[in-house]
Amino acid sequence: MISALAWVRKGAAAEKPTKYEMTEEEYARLQQVADEEIKEAKREIKKKSKIDASILNDPALKDFNLEDYDDSEPGSSDDDSEARVNVFSNIKGLSYYQDDDEDPYLKKPADGEDDDEEEDELRIFKSDSILLVAKTEDDISNLEVCVFEAESDNLFVHHDFMLPAFPLAVEWLDYRVGRKAGTEGAGSYVAVGTFEPRIEIWDLDTIDSSYPDAVLGCTDKKKLRKGRGKPHAEYHTDAIMGLSWNTNVRNLLASSSADTTVKLWDLNAAKCVQSYAHHKSKVQAVKWHPTEASVMLTGGYDRRVAAFDSRAPAAVNWWQVSADVESVMWDVHSPSHFFVATEDGTVRYYDIRNVGQGKTGGDPVYTLVAHSEALSSMDQHPRIPGLLITGSADETVKVWDIRDKKPSMVISRNLDVGNVFAARFCPDEPMLVAVGGSNGESRIWDLSTNAQVRAAFGSADIRAAPVKEKPLVRIADDDDEDADEDDTREAVIAEMYGEDVAGAVGEVSQDDDDDDEDDSDQSDNDSDASMASDK
């Protein structure tokens, strides 16, 4: 499952990522964490596997020596056990050459050759776009750093980070924290919110990291267990549902949580500097205003949206909606307006200046019934006013023309990602849209080659020029690699022996595959017949 996506600004990533090297302090910290985890595990085991003393002392069971049952086998000794462990230790000939330099079959690369090859493989070019993918598979969650090469429409995983729990929100930022805090120039980092009540910030320019560069929130598990879900002034006590980095005051990060609070974090000190408790239920979304550095927008499961100045949290303007809020977004082309997406599949567009008495917001400028199920994600084109995309649990992604405040649908597509949880425009290649969903795959859709989008938003010259629509781009899997190998083989045969021979070879290969399938089907039928006769 892909639960969140984020693009990295082109050129922000280091061309040559560095490998993570742990310091002595980090080793000590890791050892301390491991010791605490081991102690906690032992306590849990002791608690769960505690055996009643009366059972162990039961005369009827005393002869079985249950306390030492697993220690050793009857009639065995420590010497026997040690001998069994070392049973293969005296086999001769396993290592013929004591020194690898003497082995003629081992070819050592020239000094630095391996390092150069690895650097070339890891190099990120200025023309590459980077997509961050929060993914969970088989209860294991990680953040994949994917590189998209636009010229060849190639998308691949460059490196990844293991996450402690299911990810709910990701936010890219270029403000340096942790080990590189204070270093001159901008960096490339990602803040990740999960079901755990703390925020992890990872350095995207470092690979093989075993620990995030900064952690915002409480790391004391005892405190968190006791106060789970109860609002606290200094840290979150439940899942992190939303994140927003302040691009105007770059050391500020806002977060929203299932503990009903919104918090403001100072990245320099890695501490919470302000906590807001104006919502009455889980807070799903938070967004800083694009130009007003202190203004933010929040929305929650109390079916309310709040707009306020973070310096004066008591003065909150409210808007009531008909369902739980899924997403909020300021209109970058008209910053006095904002969008609200809700669980009933609706988008509402509000004017922040339209506030009545009692700080209650007015009616929406317009209401768009966009989907039949929850509207989980939306985004607007960063350069073209009026171009909006929405994604929903109804498995569709829709493109809308909302110019003149009269929304109309341009196109609706099922991109085969399951329930859509994330849809994001690329900031540098604005007609590229990344989409992720419940089936665990991401897609990149090039809207610039779609006829309906070109007709709605293109100039007269663009509309007149015929263009073949590009297929969706996704990360290649093993089946795709096998198909590429087959195509390569046929191409080589065609070059050597001609197209007719290559075609014949391809037909033979296909016939062999069909025969294998037929044999498999026949085997299944024979097995079924055998089972029926047994009955």
N, C-alpha and C positions, 0 to 999 in steps of 0.2 A: 504494500500500500504506500502511495506517495501522498503525504499529508500537507506538504508545504513546498513552495518554490521561491527562489529569489535569484535575480540576475546580478552579476558583478559588473561594474562599469568597465568598459573596454580600456585597457592600458593600465588599470590599477594594480593588477597582479604582477608580482616579480617575474622577470623572464626566466630566472633560474631559481626555483624554490630550494630552500635549504633543508637538510635533514635535522630532525630534532635530536639534540644531545642533552642528556639529563645531567644536572649539576649534583654535587654532593648533598646540597640542601634538599633537592627534589627527591633524591634517593631516600633520604631520611624521612621526608614527608610521606613518600609512597610506602615505606616500611611501616610507619606509624598507622597509616590508613589500613594497611593489610593486617596489622596486629589487632586493630579494633574490629575489623571485619571477622577475623578468626575467633576472637573472644565472643563476639556476638553470635557467631555460628555455633560455637560450643555451648553457649547458654541456651540457644534454641534447641539444640540436639538433646541436651540434658533435660530440658523442660518437656520435650515431646517423647523422649524414650525412657522416661523414669519408670522403673519397675517397682511394683509393690514389694516391700521387704518380706512381707508375709508369704508371698509366693516363692521367693528364693529360699526361704527357711522351711518350706513345707517338707516334712520328712519323706513324703512320697516322691519328691523330686530331687532330694539331696544327692542321691547316687549319680544323677546325671551331670552334676557339677556345671550347672548352667552359667555360673559367673565366668568360668574359664572355657566355655564351650568353643569359642572361635579362636582361642589362642594357638592351639596346636592340635595335630591329629594324634590319635592313640598310637603308641609304639614308635613315635618319631622323636627325634632329638634335634637340637639346634644345629649340630654338625651335619645331620642328614639334610636339613632344610638348606643349609649353606651349600652343601654339595649339589643339591638340585639346582640352585640358582646359578652355579658356576659350571653347569654341565657342558656348555659349549666353549668354555674358556681355553681349553687346550687343543682346539682344532688347529692343525698346521696348514700353512699355505694361504690363509686369508689375507695376509699383508706381505706380499713377496718383496716389495721394495720398502725399506724403512724410510727412505727419503724420497719425496715426490719428484725431486729434480732428477733422480736416477731412472724414473719410470719413463720409457720411450713413448708410451701411449698417452701420457698426460702432456698436453701442450699448454704451457703457461702464456697468458697474454702479455704483451709488452707493458712496461711500466706506464700506468695511467690510462691504458686502453679501455679497460672496463669502466673507469670513471667517466671517460669521455662519452662512451656509448650511453651510459645511464643519464648523463646530463642532457644529451640530445633527445632522449626519449621523454624526459621530464620538462623540456623547455616549453614555455608558453610564449607565443608570439603576440605582438601588439595587435595583430589583426584578429586574434582569437576572441571569441565571446565565452564567458564562463557562466554556467548555470549551476546553482546550488539546489540539490534535491534531497529533501528529508524523506527517508524511506524506511519502512519496517517490513521485514520478511521473517516468518517463523519466529516471532517474538523477539527478534534481534533488530535494533534500530541503529541506523547510521546516517551520516550526512555525506552524500557523494558530491565531490567537486568535479563537474563535467565540463569538458572543453568542446565547443562547437566551432568547427571550421566551415565558414560560410561558403567558401569557394568550391569545396568538394561535398558540401552537405554531410559532413561527418561529425557524429556526436559520440563521445566516448568518456569513460570515467578516468580521470587523471589520478586522483587519490581520494581517500575518504577518512572520516573520523567516526569512531564508535561512540554512540550516545547512551546515556544511562537509562533512558525510558523513551516511551513513544513521543515523537516530536509533534508539537502543535503549531509552532511559529518560528520563522527564521527571518533575520534582518541583517542585511549587509551594512557595514560601516567602515570608514577608512581611518578612524581615530585609533592611535596606537595605545595598547594597554599591556599590562603584565610585563614580561621580560624586556620588551622593546619600548616601554613607556618613556616618553621624553626624547626618543630618537627623532632626529630631524626628518621631515618629509612625512607624507601620508603612507599608511599601510593598507592592508586588505584583511578584514576580519569579518566574522559572522557571529551574531548573537543567536542562541538557540533556546527556545522555551519548550519544556517537555511536561509530562505528567509529574515530574519532580518539582518541588516548590523553589527552585533556584534556576538562575540563568547562567549558561556556560558561554564564554566567548573564546573562539578558536582563531588562531592565526592561519589564514589560508595560504600564506607563503611558506609554511613549514609543513613538511610531510613526516609521517611516522610519529606524530605527536601522541603521547600516552596520557596527557593531562591538558586541560584547557589553560589558556593564558590567564584567564580571570574567571572567577565564580562570584556571582552576585546573589547574596542571600545567605541564609543560615545553613551550615553544614553539620550541625549537631543533630543526629538522628533522634536522640531521646527527646529533645525539645520539640522537634517537628512531630513526633508521634503523639506526644501529649497535647499539643496545640493544633493538631491537624484540622484545617478548615476554619480555625478561629482567627479573625483578623488581628494582625500584629503591626505595630507602627514602624518597625525596622526591617522587616523581611516578609516575604510571602509564606503562607502556610498551606498552599494548595497549588494545583497545576497552573503553569504559566500559559495563558491562552492567546495573548497578543503582545507584540513588541513594535516600538517605533523609535527610530533614531532621529534626533534633532539635527538637521543639516545646517541650521543657522547657529546654534550653540552646540558645537560638535562633541562636547564632553558629557552631554545629557542623553540618557536613554529612558524611555517610558515603557512600563509593562502593565498589563492587565491580567487579572487572575481569577480563578474559581473561588478564591477566598473573599470575593466581592470588593476588593480594593484595587486601586490604581497606584503605582509607585513610580517615583522619579529617582533615578540613580545617577550619581556622579561617577563617571568612569575614571577620573583621576584617583579618587579615594576608594573606589569599588564599594561604595556604601549608599544606602537609601537616604536621601536628603528630604523627601517629602512623601507623605502617604495620604491618599484621598479615599474617602469612604462614602461617596455620595450615591452609589448604587446599592440596591437591596438584594441583588442576586449576582450570579457569576457574571464577570465582565469579559465579554468575548473579544472586543476590538478596541484599539486605541490608535490615534493618528495625530501627529503634530501638524500644525498649519504650515503650508509651504512657504509663507512669507512672514507671518506674525510669529516671532520666535517663542513666545510664551503661551500661545493659545493651543489647546488640544481638544480633540473630539473623542468621546468614548461611547460604547454601546454595549448593552448587556442582556441577560436573560430575564431581567425585570421589564423587558419590552419598552425600554426608554433609551433615548440618546441624549447625551449631555455635551454642551460646548461651554468652555470656561477658560479663564486666564489662570495659569498655574500659580501665579503670584497672589491671586485672590480666590482661593478655592470655594469660598462661601457664596460667591456670586455665580451661580450655575444657571444656565438656560437649558430648559428641558423640552424634548419633543417625544410624544407618545406614539408608538407604532402598534400594529395589530398582531405581531408575532415576535419571537425571540430574534434578537439582532445577530446576524452572521458576520457582517462586514460593514465598515464605514470608510469613506474616502472623500477627501476634499477635491473640488473641481479645480485642477491646476490652471485651467483657462479662464476661470471666473472664481477667484478665491473666496468670494462672499457666499458661495453655494457649496453644498455637500450632498453626497449620495449615501443612502442607507439600504443595505440588502438584508432581507429577513427570511426566516425559515419557511414562510408560505410562498416563496418564489417571487417576491415582489421587490422592485427597486423604487425608492422614493427620493425625490430631488427637492431639497429645501433651500430657502434663502435665510441665512443666519440673521439678517437684519429684520426679518419678520417675526418679532417677539412681542407678545401682548403683555398684559398686566400679570404680575405674579411670576415673571420670568418663564412663562409658558410659550413655547414656540407655536407659530401659526401653522396653517395647513400646507402640505407640500405644493410646490409649483406644478409638479405632475407626478402621477403614479403609474409605473409600468409593471404590468403583470407579465413577468418575463418567462417564468418556468412553472411547471406543474408541481415541482417538489422543491426542497430547500435550495436556496441560492447561496452556495457556499463560497463563491469567489467572483470578484469583478475587478476590472482595471480599465483605465482610459488611455488612449493614445497620447504620448507625451508631447507630440508636435501637431497633430491634426485635431482641431476642435471638433467635437461631436461624434468621435469614433469610440464606442464603448464595447467591451466584451464581457460576457457573463458566463459562468459555469455552474452546473447544478447537479444534484443527486439524481436527476432524471437522465443523466449520462450524455447530455448535450452541451455544446459550447455555441453561443449565439453572438453574432456581430450586430450592433445596433447603430443606427444613425439618429442621434439625439439633437441635431442642429435645430435652432429656432424653438427649442423646448417642445418639439413634437416628435417623440420617439417612434421609430419604425424599424422593423427587423430587416436586415440586409440578407443574412444567411444563417441557417442553423445546421450544425454538423454533429454527428456522433463520431468522435475520434478514436473510439475503441480503447478508452482508458478506464472504463467502468464509471462509477459515480465520480464526478469531477469535483476535486477538492481544491485545486489551485489552477489559476490561469493568469499569466503575466506577460505584458509586452516587454520586449527587449529595449533598453534605453538607447542603445547605439545602432541597432538595426530595427527601427521602430515597427516595421511591418511583420516582424517575427513574433509569434506568440508561443510561449511554452505552456503546456497543459499537463497536469498529472492527476491521477485518480486511484480508485480502489484496486485496480488489477496490478498495481506495482510498476507500471510503465509510464514513461513520459513521452510526449510528442512535441515536435516543433513544427508549427504551421506557418507557412509563408503566405500572408494575406495579399502580398503585392501581385501574385500571379492568379488570384481568384477573380473570375469575371464579374461576379456581383459586387465585390468590394471595389474593383476598378471602376465599375459603372457608377457607383454611388459617390466615391471620393476622389476619383482621378480627374485630371484635366481632360480637355477635348482630345488632345493628342494621345494621352494614355488610354482613353476609352476606345479610340479608333484602332490602336495597335493590337493585333491578335497575339495573345500569349498563351502558351500551354501551361496549365497549372502544375506546379511542382508537387510531387508526392510528399506525404508526411515524413519527417525525419525522426528516427528513434535510435536508441543504442542497439547495436547489432548483437544478436545472441549466437549460440553455437550452431543453430540451424542455418542462419545466414552465412556463417563462415563455411559450412559444408557446401552450401550452394555456390559460394564464390569459388571454392576449390574445383567444383564440377565445371563451372564456366571457364576457369583458367585452363583446365585440362583439355576441354573441347577447343579452346582457342589455339592452344599449342598444336594439337592434332591437325586443326584446319590449316595452320601455317605450314606444317610439314607435308601433309598429304592431300590437302584440299578440303573444300567445304562438304563435298559428298561423303567422304570418309568420316569426317567429324560428325555429320548428321547421323550416319549409320551407327557410329559408336554411341551417340546419345540415345538412339532408339533402343539399342541393345541394353544399355544401362537401365533405361526405363522399364524394358521388358523384364529384366532381372529383378528390379524392385517390385514389379507387379507379381512376378512368380513367387517372391518371398512372402508377399502379402497373402497370395492365394494359399501357399503352403501353411501359413500361420492360421488362416481361416479354416482350412481343412483339418489341421491339428486340433483346433478348438472344437470343430464339429465331431471329430472322432472321440474327443474327450467327453463331450456331452452325451454321445451315444453310449459310450462305455458306462458312464454314470447311470444312464437310464436303464441299461440292461442289469446293472448291479441291483438297482431298486426292484 
